[in-house]
Amino acid sequence: MTARPDSPFLAACRSLPHDVTPVWFMRQAGRSLPEYREIRGEGSINDAIADADLATEITLQPIRRYGVDAAILYSDIVTPVHAIGFGMDVVPGVGPVVESPFRSSDDLGRLRPLDAEADTPYVLETIDNLVAELDIPLIGFAGAPFTVASYLIEGRPSRTYQNTKAMMKTHPELWFALMDRLADLAIASLESQVAHGAEAIQLFDSWAGALSASDYQRYAMPSSAKVLDAIGQTGVPRIHFGVGTGELLGLMAEAGADVVGVDWRIPIDEARTRVPADRALQGNLDPAILGAPWEVVAAEVDAVLESNAGHPGYIFNLGHGVTPDVDPLMLERVVERVHAYRS
């Protein structure tokens, strides 16, 4: 079944009128769900992503449980880099780990172009499966070049991004060559996802908040803009998200986003003053608050919704992803409350 033409999620992405505030959660599929833990098994996430039937089921689990207004593909931001043989794995409890990190121009040869049909056929099969099953939109996604570059250069998740920033400032020609390769990977991956039925995309620049506004504008924004511009040609809504990016929201919108993701550090009404009036916002309940009693969570949900003040260009989400220890019943109640809310 194709997505409903009256989807509140798609309407909100375009800032068009709709009756119910749409809601979905980053990392809505995964370890917080007992049904996920039951079928996931051992091994790398790459193994699960490569099993189209398993990835399909994992994507659908939160849709059945929560009644959210959009599904997001079960995959990873480093899947394209892994698929072309760069030597990257996703280690449980750690994150993306690179066997031999990117260090010099010689490593550019390890980043060949992505042929999505040949390199990631399992991703496209998963999307085909989901489009046949879903009656809500499917969100495809990719990692923004800066965030993926930080994993390639650091070799694993980092708190300081010391090696990344050193390369960025010391070897700018190499840096921009790397960013261009990663932009092309993201474009190829996203275009294939849209061609197979994804009705919106999200570009995750999760670690862009590690940059100053001037450094983001010079070293990261051009490559993200290249990706978002290319996907803009498909006509699907484009969401751009990062963590700690309160000072970058205007630039992230300028890069080409239709929807700007907001983390929990600033309220929605303040975020709206930092982006153009025609852009939608997504966010921004603090995921950590989900461990509090329901009365506290409900008050926080209401505060986020009231901060939006009934603006049609708004999608309720968390300020980052669902953490593994969140009680799924809490998220069920959050969805019910968001859907029941009227400004």
N, C-alpha and C positions, 0 to 999 in steps of 0.2 A: 504494500500500500504506500502511495506517495504521501508526503507531508501535507497536512491540512493547509489549504490556501488562506485560512483565517488564523494561522498560528500567531499567538500573542508574542512569542519569542521573535519571530521574523518582523512583526509589526514594530516591536520595541527597538529592534536593531535599526530600523528606518525612521524612528521617532514618529510613527503613525499611531492614530488612536486605536485602542483595544480595551477590552473590558476587565481583564485580569492581569495583575502584575506577574510576568513570567519569572520562573526560577529554575536554575540548575546549579550544580555544584562542581567545581573543579575537584578532580579525584573522587567523583561520586561512585565510581566503580573501584573496588580494591579491598584492601585488608580490613576495613571497618565492617565489611559484610561477612557474616558467617557463611553464606552461600558461596562467596568468592573463595574463602579459605578451604571450603569443602572440595571445590573442583580445581583449584589452581595447581596443586601439586608442588613438587620441588623444581629446582632449576632456575635459570635466568628468566627474567621477563621477556627476553628476546625469544625464548622457546615458546612462551605462551602467545606472543604476538604472531609468530610464524604458523600457529595452528588456527586457521581461519574460523573453524567451528567453535573452538574454545574462546577466541577473542570476541566472536559474535555474542556468545552467551554471557561473557563477562560484561560487555557493553550493555546488554539488555537487563541485567539483574537490577540495577538501581532504578530503571524505568518502571519495572513491575512493582518495586517496593515503594518508591517515593512519589510517583506520579508527577515527575518534573516535566518541564516544557521543552526540553531539548536533550538529546543524547550526545555524548562525546565519544568519539572513536577510542577504543582501547588500543593504545600504541604508546610510543615514547618519542620525545623530541630528538633523540639520537638514533632512531631507527634508520633514517637514510644513510648516516655516516657508517653505522654498523653494516648496512646492506652492501655498501661498496667496498667493504673489506679494509677499513682503516685500522681496525684492531681495537674496537671499543666494546665493552660489555657493561651491563648494569648489575652491580653487585648488591644483593639484598642488604639493607641497613647502611649502605654507603652511598650508592648512586652510580652515575656513569664513571667508569674507570678505563683509562687508556693504557694499553700495554707499553707503547712507545710514543710519548707525547710529541706534539708538533713543536719543532725547534728551529727549522731553517727552511730556505727555499726548496731544498731537496724534498721536503715533506709535502710540498704542493702536489707532487706527482702521485701521492697517495689519495688525493681527492679527485678522482675521476668523475665525470658527469653521471648523474643518476638516470637510468632508464627504468622508470617506475614499473612498467609492465613486466620487465624481465627481472629487475632487482627486488621489487617488493610486491610480487603477485598476490601474496597472502594478505597484505593490507587491502588491496583492491577487492579481493574475494570477500573479505570481511565486510567491506562497505556494500558490496552487491547484496550480501546476505541481509544486512541491516536495512537497506532501502526497501527490500521486499517485505520486511517485517514491521517496520516502524510506521506509526501514524503521527509522529512528531519529527521536527527537523533533526538531522544529524550534523554535528559540528566536526569538521576535520581540523587538523592542526599541524603546526611545525614549530621548531625552535627558531627563534630569531638568530641571525648570524653572531651577534655579540655573545649571547649566552652559550651557544654551541661552541664557539671559539674558546670561551673560557674553560670548558671541559677539555677540549683538545690540547690546549696549552698547559693547563695546570695538571692534567692527568687524572684529576678527580675533583669532587666538590671542594671549594676553597672559601675561606672567610675573608681573605685579603686580596685575592686576584693579583698577587705581586708579579708573577711571571707574565700574566696577560697584559697588565699595564706597562710593564717594562718593554715588551715587544711593541705594543701600541705606540709608545713614545719614542723608542730608540730605533725601531725599524719600520717606519710608517709604510714604506712601499710593500714590504712583505705583509704587513698587517692588512692593508687594503686588498692585496691579492688574495689573502686568505678569506677575507670577508666577502669578496666577490664570488669565490668558489662556493662558499656556504650559502650565499643568497641564491645562487643558481640551483643548489641542491634543494633548498626549501621551495623554490618556485616549481621545480619539476615534481616534487612530492605533492604539493598543494594542488597544482593543476590536475594531477591524476586523481586526487581525492574528489575534487569537484566534478570532474568528468564522469566519475562513477556514482555520483549522487549526493555528495556532501552539500548541504544547503547554506552553510556558513563556515567560516574558518576562524581559528584563533591563532595568532602569532604570539608565542610565549617568549618574552624577553625577561625571563624570571630574575636575572641578576643585573639588569640594567641600572638598578638603584645603587649599585656600587660606583657609578660614574657621576661626576659633577655634570651640571647642565651643559657647560661648554664642551666637555669631553664627549658627552653623549652626542651632542649636535655634530661634532667633527668626526668622531671615530665609529659611532654605532648607527646613528640615524640614517645616513645615506643607504646603507645596505638593507635596513628594515624598509625604508621607503621603496627601494627597488622591488622587494618582495610584495609589498602591499599594492604597489602600482600594477604589477603584473597580474595579481589576483583580482584587482579591481576590474580588469578587462572581462572577467567571467560574470560579473554582475552579482556575485554573492556578497552578503555582508562580511566585513572584516573587523574582528575584535583584536585589540592590541593590549597585552597585559604584562605587567611587571610588578615586582615587589620593592617597596621602598622608593617608589617613583613619584611621590607627591610633587616634587619640584620639576619633574619631567613631563607631566601630563599634557601640557600644551604642545610640547615637541612631539610626543607620541601621537597626538591627534594630527599634527601637521605632517607626520610621516605618511599618513594616508588611512588612518583608522576611521571606520564608521562608528565603532563602539570602543571606548577607552575603559579598560579595566582599572579599578581603584582598589588598593589594599585598605586595611582597616585604620591607617594612621591619620587620615583626614575624613571628615564627613562628606557625604554626597553633595550637599549644597555648596560647600567650599570647593570641591572638585569641579563642580559645574562652572564656577567663575574662572577656572583655569583652562577650559577647552572652548572651542568655538560653539556658538549656540546651536548649530545644526548637528552636533555629534551626540550620540547616546552614551550613557555610562553603564557600567556593570560593577556590582559589588554590594556591600563590602563588610559583611559581618565578620568580626574577628573569630577565626576558627577555634581559638583557645577557649572562648566563652562557652562553647558547646559542652564543656565539662561541668558547667554550673547547673544548679537546679532549674527546672523549667520556668519558674516565675522570673528568674533573672534573664534567661535566654529570650523569653517572650518579650520582655521589656527592651532588650537590645535589638531584637528584630523590628519592633515597632519604631524604635528610634531611627533605625536605618531607613525604614519606609517613610517616616514623617520627614526625614531630611530630604527625600526626593521631592516632596511637595506635589505629588501627582503628575510630574513631568512624564509624557508618554515615552520619551527616549530613555528607558531604564529597565534593566534586567537585574533581579536580585540574585546574588551569589555570595560566596565567602570572599574574604580579602586574600585568601590563598587556598590551598587544597584541604580537603577533609583529611584529618589525621587518623592513624590506624586505630586509636583507642576511643573514637567517638561512638556513642551508642546510636545505632541506626534509628531507633525509635525517636531520638531527639530530632534527627533530620526529617523524619516523617511529620512530626509536629510542626517543624519550621515551614515545610511546604504547605501544610494545611493553613497555617496562620497567614502566610504571604498571599495565598490564593483568596483567603477570606477578607483580606484588608481592602478597605475603600477609603480613599483620601477625602 
